[in-house]
Amino acid sequence: MSNIHEIQGYVLTLDKIIHLTRVFEANKQEGSQFNVRMMDNVLLNLKFEDRATASLHRGLLVEALEKS
C-alpha cells in the first residue's frame, strides 16, 4: 500500500501525520477547513468551499491512514 496521499497539491507522507482536526468553519466565511499537523511542527490548513467537500477529503485521508 502506498504511504503517500495527495490533497490540494500537497503530497503527504502518511507516517509523518500526527494529528487531524475535525472539519470546522474557516475564518471570514472562507468555507470549511480541517488542519493536518505533521512531524517537525508543520501545520497545513486545508480549506474547501463547503463542509461536504471538506468532510469528503478528510474522510479519504482518514481511510488512507487506516490502510497504511
C-alpha positions in Angstrom: 0.0 0.0 0.0 1.2 3.5 -0.8 2.5 5.6 2.1 1.6 8.9 0.4 -1.6 10.8 -0.2 -2.2 13.8 -2.4 -4.6 16.6 -1.3 -4.8 20.2 -2.6 -1.5 20.0 -4.4 0.3 18.6 -1.3 1.8 15.2 -1.3 1.7 13.9 2.3 3.8 11.1 3.7 1.2 9.3 5.8 3.6 8.1 8.6 4.5 11.7 9.3 1.0 12.8 10.2 0.5 13.1 13.9 -2.9 14.9 14.2 -6.1 15.7 12.2 -8.7 18.2 13.4 -12.4 17.9 12.8 -13.9 19.9 10.0 -14.9 23.4 11.1 -15.9 26.8 9.6 -12.9 28.8 8.3 -12.4 32.4 9.4 -14.1 35.2 7.5 -16.6 32.9 5.8 -13.9 31.3 3.6 -15.8 27.9 3.6 -14.8 24.9 5.7 -11.4 23.6 6.7 -9.5 21.0 8.7 -5.9 21.0 9.8 -3.2 18.4 9.5 -0.3 18.5 11.9 2.8 16.8 10.7 6.1 15.9 12.4 8.5 18.8 13.0 5.5 21.0 13.9 4.4 21.5 10.3 0.7 22.6 10.1 -1.4 22.5 7.0 -4.7 24.4 6.9 -6.7 22.8 4.2 -9.7 25.0 3.1 -12.6 24.0 0.9 -15.7 25.8 -0.5 -18.2 23.8 1.6 -18.4 21.5 4.5 -19.4 18.5 2.4 -16.2 18.7 0.3 -14.0 19.2 3.4 -15.6 16.2 5.1 -15.1 14.1 1.9 -11.4 14.9 1.7 -10.8 14.4 5.4 -12.6 11.1 5.2 -10.4 10.0 2.3 -7.3 11.0 4.3 -8.5 9.1 7.3 -9.2 6.0 5.2 -5.7 6.2 3.6 -4.2 6.5 7.2 -6.1 3.4 8.3 -4.9 1.4 5.4 -1.2 2.5 5.7 
